[in-house]
């Protein structure tokens, strides 16, 4: 008989707590927003509850909840919010069959539901992902999207939604199971996008491919989750110039969309790329895209952009220090940024107001430079006077790069098929995304050593694109891919899996594509380096073409026997090193991409690449530290660092009992 999974954990936790050990439980992690409120406005929290009306009043927001505000509403919103909060019941198991160079690579592939994968990733990778690209289901009539997450009456109670009536459940079931259901699609996407936002770095961005079926809803959903002010671009991808008819009416469709949002718009730089790269990749968009090269006392430069920030979110309200009047004297080239208007008008200065803001709310755009920077670096500004009106441009001295445009051309859907054809697997996926498309998005938004995540990995294009970019520019980008083990329905793909000894699920094809693309990249570099006349220092370095593959499997379960005794049913498939990796991910202080070092076989490991430079030791099968040859190693771990013990395999064995006092026990964390 199944029991409440938390009851037995609570008993185990209490035992360790009473003996002075620390206990870490992911379900008890502090709510960072609640902590901020408690710290700055403690009067808003009473008996563990936030006083809503007082909070709204403190924010100068209306408190009449009867009013219908602007926003996106859909059946399943509360389910989506609860799904986001729900603790995952999955753990990781190393997949040796599909992994490549496991101990040395820093790339990941997670085989399982991406909702669980994102929750596992969050403990360590929250705030670390620079770029996310996803190509979610488009919810078209042909792909027959139905809400794939588990949801029933029992699940509703687990989610804290036991108040739902039978009518509510019927309405949800209908909404989630209907073909092309907007409600089901939004309920599916909502928690995943919230987790994506948690994972983004402060200057991170997310790109989402979509078509007309859900574009409008996705825009509203992202406005809510990321903040309307953090909208960056809506790229128009011209992917089919021949056009495709939609439902037999209207014009032939030639494009899709790529929505881009930032974690914080004020931390994101302009999207730029090498001019020659863009002209070669997209000649239709960047044809004749050249600038006049000018010269001043500092050398050559080109004029590209005006000094004001084109994003309306940068205005007198958000950047008041960057909204001011500039004065320019054409006769002596003198520049002033103070506000003594009469003096400047008499001396022949031209008054330059900030650029008008057309958002209907604010008056001005902010300047991109501060007063001090304008005064100190006037030589890098170009003042162009025409009919008494002066416009200010920045001089660009490194003009090999240019701003990207929000229209993407010359990269057809068929390019994705050609990419697969070069790997000998063109018939395994329908309309895979082109490598050039993902390379472009990564190139304009990241440097060459950052993390890229794709949690709808599909054919593995994002992983391929990251490896290819690293091969081209010597970068050290890392990728994390998530793909559910969805059964393959296509006969050709099923036959391919059978012939190659692969499980007939999509993630098998994802990994196979990564393997083949990595082999192709490696072969091309080796052939290039083998050419005569290449000096050793000019030879291209080999990129990381490996990937750690983890399967998502069931966490330990609890059951009650006929005589009322609660019994633990562990997952026998988990090896000690599997448990160690789960500990590292859950604790979230050591980089899980770097392999831990074994101290005691099948028992104790030390984490790598810890920012605090204090070693963290991870223990599973804690009974092993009772052995005489291991006691000193455990003592050393206590003396030099922190110790994290797998709570599911922990026993209050002799060595733990003998831990001399609470001070030593305080260095030990028991993790559930």
C-alpha positions in Angstrom: 0.0 0.0 0.0 1.4 3.4 -1.0 1.9 6.0 1.8 2.5 9.7 1.9 6.1 9.9 0.8 6.9 12.7 3.1 5.9 10.9 6.4 8.7 8.4 6.5 11.2 11.1 5.3 10.1 13.3 8.2 10.8 10.4 10.6 14.3 9.9 9.2 15.0 13.6 9.2 13.9 14.0 12.8 16.3 11.3 13.9 19.3 13.0 12.4 18.1 16.5 13.6 17.8 15.3 17.2 21.4 14.1 17.1 22.6 17.5 15.9 23.0 16.8 12.1 21.9 19.2 9.4 19.2 18.0 7.1 18.7 19.2 3.5 15.4 18.6 1.9 14.6 20.2 -1.4 10.9 20.6 -0.5 12.1 22.9 2.4 14.3 25.2 0.4 13.6 28.8 1.3 11.4 30.9 -0.9 13.8 33.7 -2.0 10.9 36.1 -2.7 9.4 35.5 0.7 12.8 36.0 2.3 13.2 39.4 0.5 9.7 40.5 1.8 10.6 39.4 5.3 13.8 41.2 5.2 12.6 44.5 3.9 8.9 44.6 4.9 8.4 42.2 7.8 5.1 43.8 8.7 3.6 42.2 5.5 4.2 38.6 6.8 2.2 37.2 9.7 2.0 33.5 10.8 3.9 32.5 7.6 1.3 34.2 5.3 1.8 37.3 3.2 -0.9 39.9 3.8 -2.0 40.5 0.2 -3.9 43.7 0.6 -1.0 45.3 2.6 1.4 44.2 -0.1 -0.6 45.7 -2.9 -1.0 48.9 -0.9 2.8 49.0 -0.4 3.3 48.6 -4.1 0.7 51.4 -4.9 -1.4 48.9 -6.7 -5.2 48.7 -6.7 -6.6 46.3 -4.2 -10.0 45.7 -5.8 -9.7 42.1 -6.9 -13.1 42.1 -8.6 -11.8 44.1 -11.5 -10.8 42.3 -14.6 -7.2 43.3 -15.3 -5.3 42.9 -18.6 -3.6 39.6 -19.1 -3.7 36.0 -20.3 -6.3 33.7 -18.7 -6.7 30.0 -19.4 -8.2 26.9 -18.0 -5.4 25.1 -16.1 -3.5 28.2 -14.8 -3.6 26.9 -11.2 -2.5 23.5 -12.3 0.4 25.0 -14.1 1.5 27.0 -11.1 1.2 23.9 -8.9 3.3 21.9 -11.4 6.0 24.5 -11.2 6.1 24.2 -7.4 5.8 20.4 -7.2 9.0 18.6 -6.2 10.2 16.1 -8.9 10.0 12.4 -8.0 12.7 11.5 -10.5 16.5 11.0 -10.0 19.4 10.6 -12.4 21.0 7.4 -13.7 24.1 7.5 -15.8 23.5 6.1 -19.3 26.8 4.5 -20.3 25.5 3.3 -23.7 24.8 6.8 -25.0 27.4 8.8 -23.1 30.6 9.9 -24.9 33.8 10.8 -23.0 31.7 10.9 -19.8 34.4 11.8 -17.3 35.9 14.7 -19.3 33.0 16.3 -21.2 31.0 19.2 -19.8 28.0 18.7 -22.0 24.8 17.1 -20.8 21.9 15.1 -22.3 18.9 14.4 -20.0 16.6 11.6 -21.3 13.3 12.1 -19.6 10.5 14.6 -19.1 11.9 18.1 -19.4 9.7 19.4 -16.5 11.6 17.0 -14.2 14.9 17.7 -15.9 14.6 21.5 -15.4 13.8 21.0 -11.7 16.9 18.8 -11.3 19.1 21.4 -13.1 17.8 24.3 -11.1 19.6 23.5 -7.9 23.0 24.2 -9.4 22.3 26.0 -12.7 19.9 28.6 -11.5 21.2 31.9 -12.8 24.0 30.3 -14.9 22.5 29.7 -18.4 23.3 32.5 -20.9 21.2 31.3 -23.8 18.1 29.0 -24.1 16.7 27.9 -27.4 13.6 25.8 -27.6 11.4 24.5 -30.4 8.3 23.4 -28.5 5.3 21.6 -30.1 3.5 24.1 -32.3 0.1 22.7 -31.4 -1.0 22.4 -35.0 -3.8 20.2 -36.2 -1.3 17.8 -37.7 0.9 17.2 -34.7 -2.1 16.3 -32.5 -0.6 17.9 -29.4 -2.4 16.7 -26.2 -1.5 17.7 -22.7 1.2 15.1 -21.8 1.7 15.8 -18.1 0.1 13.5 -15.5 -3.1 15.0 -14.1 -6.0 13.3 -12.4 -8.0 13.6 -9.2 -5.2 12.0 -7.2 -2.6 14.3 -8.8 -4.8 17.3 -8.0 -4.7 16.4 -4.3 -0.9 16.0 -4.4 -0.7 19.5 -6.0 -2.8 21.0 -3.3 -5.9 21.4 -5.6 -8.2 19.1 -3.6 -10.9 21.9 -3.7 -11.6 21.2 -7.4 -15.1 20.0 -8.0 -16.1 17.2 -10.4 -17.2 19.9 -12.8 -13.8 21.5 -12.6 -12.1 18.2 -13.2 -14.3 17.5 -16.2 -13.5 20.9 -17.6 -9.8 20.4 -17.2 -9.9 16.9 -18.7 -11.8 18.2 -21.7 -9.4 21.2 -22.1 -6.3 19.0 -21.8 -7.4 16.2 -24.1 -9.0 18.3 -26.9 -7.0 18.4 -30.1 -5.3 21.7 -30.7 -6.3 22.9 -27.2 -4.9 26.3 -26.3 -5.6 25.7 -22.7 -3.7 22.4 -22.6 -0.8 23.9 -24.5 -0.5 26.9 -22.2 -0.8 24.7 -19.1 2.0 22.6 -20.5 4.3 25.5 -21.3 3.7 27.7 -18.3 5.8 25.8 -15.6 8.5 25.0 -18.1 9.0 28.7 -19.1 9.0 29.7 -15.4 11.8 27.2 -14.7 13.6 28.4 -17.8 13.5 32.0 -16.4 15.0 30.7 -13.1 17.9 29.1 -15.0 18.8 32.2 -17.1 21.7 34.3 -16.0 21.1 38.0 -15.3 22.1 38.8 -18.8 20.6 35.6 -20.3 18.1 35.4 -23.2 15.6 32.8 -24.4 14.7 32.1 -28.0 11.5 30.3 -28.8 10.5 29.1 -32.2 6.8 29.2 -32.9 4.2 29.5 -35.7 0.9 31.3 -36.0 -1.1 28.6 -34.0 0.2 29.8 -30.7 2.4 32.9 -31.4 -0.1 35.3 -29.9 -0.7 33.2 -26.8 3.0 32.6 -26.4 3.7 36.3 -26.5 1.2 37.0 -23.8 2.5 34.1 -21.7 6.1 35.3 -22.0 5.0 38.9 -21.2 3.6 37.5 -17.9 6.5 35.2 -17.0 9.5 37.2 -18.2 7.9 40.6 -17.9 6.6 42.7 -20.8 9.6 45.1 -20.4 12.0 42.2 -21.0 10.8 41.5 -24.6 13.8 41.8 -26.9 12.8 40.8 -30.4 10.4 38.9 -32.5 12.5 37.5 -35.3 10.7 36.7 -38.5 12.3 33.6 -40.0 11.6 33.4 -43.8 11.9 29.6 -44.0 10.0 28.7 -47.1 10.1 31.2 -50.0 8.0 28.8 -52.2 5.2 29.2 -49.6 2.8 26.8 -48.2 -1.0 27.1 -48.3 -2.7 27.3 -44.9 -6.1 25.6 -44.8 -6.7 26.3 -48.5 -7.3 30.1 -47.9 -5.4 33.3 -47.9 -1.7 33.8 -48.9 0.9 31.2 -49.0 2.9 31.0 -45.7 6.6 31.8 -45.9 7.7 32.3 -42.3 7.8 31.4 -38.7 8.7 33.3 -35.6 11.5 33.2 -33.0 10.5 35.2 -29.9 13.3 36.5 -27.7 13.0 37.5 -24.1 15.7 38.6 -21.6 16.0 37.8 -17.9 16.8 41.5 -17.4 16.6 43.7 -20.5 19.0 46.2 -18.8 21.8 43.6 -18.7 21.6 42.5 -22.4 23.8 44.0 -25.0 23.0 44.7 -28.6 23.0 41.6 -30.8 26.0 41.8 -33.1 27.9 39.5 -35.3 30.7 39.6 -37.8 29.7 41.6 -40.9 31.2 39.1 -43.4 29.6 36.2 -41.6 26.1 37.8 -41.9 26.6 38.8 -45.5 27.7 35.3 -46.4 24.9 33.6 -44.4 22.1 35.9 -45.4 22.9 37.8 -48.6 19.3 38.8 -49.2 19.2 40.7 -45.9 22.7 42.0 -45.7 23.3 42.6 -49.5 25.5 45.7 -49.9 25.6 46.1 -46.2 28.6 48.4 -46.2 29.5 51.7 -44.4 31.6 54.6 -45.5 35.0 54.5 -43.8 35.9 57.9 -42.4 39.1 59.2 -40.7 39.9 61.4 -37.8 42.9 62.0 -35.6 42.4 58.7 -33.9 42.2 56.7 -37.2 39.5 55.1 -39.3 35.9 54.7 -38.2 32.4 54.1 -39.5 29.1 55.6 -38.3 26.4 53.1 -37.5 24.2 53.9 -34.6 22.8 57.0 -33.0 23.7 57.7 -29.4 20.2 57.2 -27.9 19.0 53.8 -26.8 16.4 52.5 -29.3 14.7 50.3 -26.7 11.7 52.3 -25.2 12.2 50.5 -21.9 15.3 52.7 -21.3 13.6 56.0 -20.5 13.4 58.8 -17.9 11.6 56.5 -15.5 14.0 53.5 -15.7 17.3 55.4 -16.4 16.8 59.0 -15.1 20.5 59.7 -15.0 20.7 59.0 -18.8 18.0 61.5 -19.8 19.5 65.0 -20.2 20.1 67.8 -22.7 23.3 67.9 -24.7 24.8 71.1 -26.1 27.1 71.2 -29.2 28.9 74.1 -30.8 29.7 73.4 -34.5 32.3 76.2 -34.6 34.7 75.0 -32.0 33.3 71.4 -31.6 32.7 72.0 -27.9 30.3 69.7 -26.0 28.4 70.4 -22.7 25.9 68.3 -20.8 24.9 70.8 -18.0 21.6 72.5 -17.9 22.6 76.3 -18.0 20.5 76.9 -21.2 20.9 80.7 -21.5 24.7 80.7 -21.6 24.9 78.1 -24.4 22.3 79.7 -26.6 24.2 82.9 -26.6 27.5 81.2 -27.5 26.3 79.4 -30.6 25.5 76.1 -29.1 22.8 73.8 -30.6 20.4 72.2 -28.1 20.1 68.5 -28.5 17.1 66.9 -26.6 16.9 63.2 -25.9 15.0 61.3 -28.6 11.2 61.2 -28.2 9.7 58.0 -26.9 6.7 56.7 -28.9 5.6 54.1 -26.3 2.7 56.4 -25.2 3.9 56.4 -21.6 7.2 58.1 -21.4 8.6 61.2 -23.0 12.2 60.3 -23.9 14.6 57.6 -24.7 17.7 57.5 -22.6 21.1 58.1 -24.0 23.5 55.1 -24.2 26.3 57.1 -22.7 26.5 59.0 -19.4 27.3 62.7 -19.0 30.8 61.9 -17.9 31.5 59.5 -20.8 30.2 62.0 -23.3 32.5 64.7 -21.9 35.6 62.4 -21.7 35.1 60.6 -25.0 33.8 63.3 -27.3 36.3 62.3 -30.0 34.4 59.0 -30.4 31.1 60.8 -31.2 30.0 62.2 -34.6 27.8 65.3 -34.5 25.9 65.6 -37.8 24.1 69.0 -38.3 21.4 69.4 -40.9 19.1 72.4 -41.2 20.0 73.4 -37.6 19.1 70.0 -36.2 22.0 68.0 -34.7 22.0 64.2 -34.4 24.7 62.3 -32.5 26.3 59.0 -33.6 28.9 56.8 -32.1 32.1 56.2 -34.0 32.8 52.5 -34.4 36.5 51.9 -34.9 36.2 48.1 -34.9 33.7 47.9 -37.7 34.1 44.3 -38.6 30.9 43.6 -36.7 27.4 44.9 -37.2 24.0 44.8 -35.5 21.9 41.8 -36.5 18.4 42.5 -37.9 15.2 40.9 -36.8 14.5 39.2 -40.1 16.2 35.9 -40.9 16.5 35.0 -44.6 18.4 32.5 -46.7 18.1 29.7 -44.2 15.4 27.4 -45.4 13.6 24.6 -43.6 15.2 22.3 -46.2 18.7 23.3 -44.8 17.8 21.3 -41.7 17.1 18.3 -43.8 20.4 18.8 -45.7 22.2 18.9 -42.4 20.8 15.5 -41.5 21.5 14.2 -45.0 25.2 14.9 -44.6 25.1 12.7 -41.5 23.2 9.9 -43.3 20.1 10.2 -41.2 17.9 12.6 -43.2 14.7 10.5 -43.0 14.6 10.2 -39.2 13.1 13.7 -38.5 10.5 15.8 -40.3 11.6 19.4 -40.7 14.5 19.5 -38.2 15.7 23.0 -37.5 18.8 24.1 -39.5 22.1 24.3 -37.8 22.7 27.7 -39.3 19.6 29.1 -37.6 20.7 28.0 -34.1 24.3 29.0 -34.8 23.1 32.5 -35.7 21.0 32.9 -32.5 23.8 31.6 -30.3 26.5 33.8 -32.1 24.6 37.1 -31.7 23.7 36.5 -28.0 26.7 34.8 -26.3 30.4 34.9 -26.0 32.4 31.8 -26.8 32.5 30.2 -23.4 28.9 30.2 -22.1 26.1 27.7 -21.4 23.4 26.9 -23.9 20.2 25.0 -22.9 17.6 23.3 -25.1 14.9 21.4 -23.3 13.0 20.4 -26.4 16.1 18.9 -28.0 14.3 16.8 -30.7 16.8 16.1 -33.4 19.7 17.6 -31.4 20.3 20.6 -33.7 21.3 22.8 -30.7 24.0 20.4 -29.6 25.3 20.1 -33.1 25.3 23.9 -33.5 27.3 24.4 -30.3 29.9 21.9 -31.3 30.1 23.4 -34.8 30.5 26.9 -33.5 33.3 25.8 -31.2 35.0 24.1 -34.0 34.8 27.3 -36.2 35.9 29.9 -33.7 37.8 27.9 -31.0 35.1 28.6 -28.4 34.4 26.6 -25.3 30.6 26.7 -25.2 28.7 24.0 -23.4 25.3 22.6 -24.1 22.6 20.9 -22.0 19.9 19.1 -23.9 16.7 17.6 -22.5 14.5 15.2 -24.5 11.7 12.9 -23.3 11.8 9.2 -24.2 8.8 9.6 -26.5 8.1 6.3 -28.4 8.8 6.6 -32.1 5.8 6.0 -34.4 7.5 6.4 -37.8 8.4 3.1 -39.4 11.6 4.3 -41.0 12.9 5.6 -37.6 11.8 2.4 -35.8 13.7 0.3 -38.4 16.8 2.5 -38.0 16.7 2.0 -34.2 16.3 -1.8 -34.6 19.2 -2.0 -37.0 21.5 0.0 -34.8 20.5 -1.6 -31.5 18.8 1.6 -30.1 15.7 1.8 -28.0 12.9 3.1 -30.3 12.5 6.5 -28.6 13.2 10.0 -29.8 16.1 10.6 -27.4 18.0 7.7 -29.0 17.9 9.6 -32.3 19.0 12.8 -30.5 22.1 11.1 -29.2 22.8 9.4 -32.5 22.7 12.8 -34.2 25.1 14.2 -31.7 27.5 11.2 -32.2 27.5 11.5 -36.0 27.8 15.3 -36.0 30.7 15.1 -33.5 32.4 12.5 -35.6 32.0 14.7 -38.7 33.4 17.8 -37.0 36.4 15.8 -35.6 37.2 14.3 -39.0 37.1 17.7 -40.7 39.5 19.3 -38.2 41.9 16.3 -38.3 42.0 16.5 -42.2 42.6 20.3 -42.0 45.3 20.0 -39.5 47.0 17.2 -41.5 47.5 19.5 -44.5 51.1 20.3 -45.3 52.5 23.7 -44.5 50.5 24.0 -41.2 52.7 25.1 -38.3 51.8 23.5 -34.9 50.6 26.8 -33.4 48.1 27.3 -36.3 46.5 23.9 -36.0 42.9 23.9 -34.9 42.1 22.6 -31.4 39.6 19.8 -31.1 36.3 20.9 -29.5 34.4 19.0 -26.8 32.3 16.6 -28.8 31.4 14.5 -25.8 28.3 14.5 -23.6 27.2 13.0 -20.3 23.9 11.2 -20.7 21.5 10.6 -17.8 18.3 8.8 -17.8 15.6 10.0 -15.5 14.3 7.2 -13.3 12.1 6.8 -10.2 13.3 8.2 -6.9 13.1 5.9 -3.8 9.5 5.0 -2.9 7.8 4.2 0.4 5.2 1.5 1.0 3.3 0.2 4.0 3.1 -3.5 4.7 0.0 -5.4 5.9 1.1 -5.0 9.6 1.4 -1.2 9.2 5.2 -1.0 9.0 6.5 1.7 6.6 9.1 0.2 4.3 11.5 1.8 1.9 11.6 0.5 -1.7 14.9 1.8 -3.1 15.6 1.9 -6.8 18.0 -1.1 -7.3 19.1 0.3 -10.7 21.0 3.1 -9.0 24.7 2.6 -8.6 26.8 4.4 -6.0 28.2 6.8 -8.6 24.6 7.5 -9.7 23.7 8.4 -6.1 26.8 10.7 -5.9 25.8 12.6 -9.0 22.3 13.0 -7.6 23.8 14.4 -4.4 25.9 16.9 -6.3 23.0 18.1 -8.4 20.7 18.4 -5.3 23.2 20.1 -3.1 24.1 22.6 -5.8 27.5 23.8 -4.7 29.9 21.9 -7.0 29.9 21.9 -10.7 28.2 18.6 -11.8 29.8 18.9 -15.2 33.2 18.2 -13.7 33.6 14.5 -12.6 34.0 14.0 -8.8 37.1 12.3 -7.5 36.8 9.0 -5.7 38.1 8.9 -2.1 36.4 5.6 -0.9 35.2 3.2 -3.5 31.4 3.2 -3.9 31.2 5.5 -0.9 32.9 8.8 -0.7 33.8 11.3 -3.4 35.0 14.9 -3.4 33.4 17.4 -5.7 35.4 19.5 -8.2 35.5 23.1 -9.2 33.9 24.5 -6.0 33.8 28.3 -6.0 34.4 28.5 -2.2 37.5 26.5 -2.5 36.3 24.5 0.5 36.2 20.8 -0.5 32.8 19.2 -0.4 32.6 15.4 0.3 29.7 13.3 -0.9 28.9 10.0 0.8 26.6 7.2 -0.1 26.4 3.8 1.6 27.6 5.4 4.8 28.1 2.0 6.5 31.3 1.8 4.5 33.0 4.5 6.6 32.8 2.0 9.6 35.6 0.0 8.0 39.0 0.6 9.8 40.7 1.7 6.6 38.1 4.3 5.9 37.7 6.0 9.3 40.7 8.3 8.9 39.5 9.4 5.4 36.1 10.3 6.9 37.9 12.2 9.7 40.0 14.1 7.2 36.8 15.1 5.3 35.3 16.5 8.5 38.5 18.5 9.3 38.9 20.0 5.8 35.5 20.5 4.4 31.8 19.8 4.4 30.2 16.4 4.2 26.9 15.6 2.4 25.4 12.2 3.0 22.8 10.5 0.9 19.8 10.2 3.3 18.2 7.3 1.6 21.3 5.1 2.2 22.4 6.7 5.5 22.5 4.7 8.7 23.3 5.9 12.2 26.3 3.6 12.1 29.2 3.6 14.6 31.3 6.2 12.9 28.5 8.7 12.6 27.5 8.0 16.2 31.0 8.6 17.4 31.3 12.0 15.7 32.7 13.7 18.7 30.3 16.7 19.2 27.7 18.8 17.7 30.3 21.1 16.2 31.6 18.2 14.0 28.1 17.0 13.3 27.3 20.5 12.1 29.7 20.0 9.2 27.5 17.1 8.0 24.4 17.5 5.9 22.0 14.6 5.4 20.4 15.0 2.1 16.9 13.7 1.0 
